[in-house]
Amino acid sequence: MALKFSTPVLGVRDVASAADFVRDRLGFELRGTWGEGPDFAILRRDGCEIFLQADCNRAAPEPTAEQGWSVYFSCDGVDALHAELAGRGAPVIKPPTDQVYHQREFEVGGPEGHVIVFAQSLN
């Protein structure tokens, strides 16, 4: 028995708008929406998924590098991915940077204040 993967679930006030952002700015494919409004969405890219769930109590701050991460994706080709997402208009809040913990990572402001990190191992 072994864990296979995990899926982040982001609470957002506007699922439709957040799904558009994840699709258009981050290059994920919208797999489906459910409920009135809708109140739930699934998006996928390269075998990774993000679930969006309606959370009417969620504040929507502007994302900043200081507020902490909501999602951390491991990837290959982090610099090429950075260039792609910046070209899609994703709000990069921290450019690709080598970290002391052997990761090269960049941060993107996601929907409704979430911070999404994409990282590549330097080992």
Summary of the structure (lengths in Angstrom):
residues: 123
radius of gyration: 14.4
end to end distance: 27.8
largest distance: 45.8
contacts: 341
relative contact order: 0.22
helix: 23%
strand: 39%
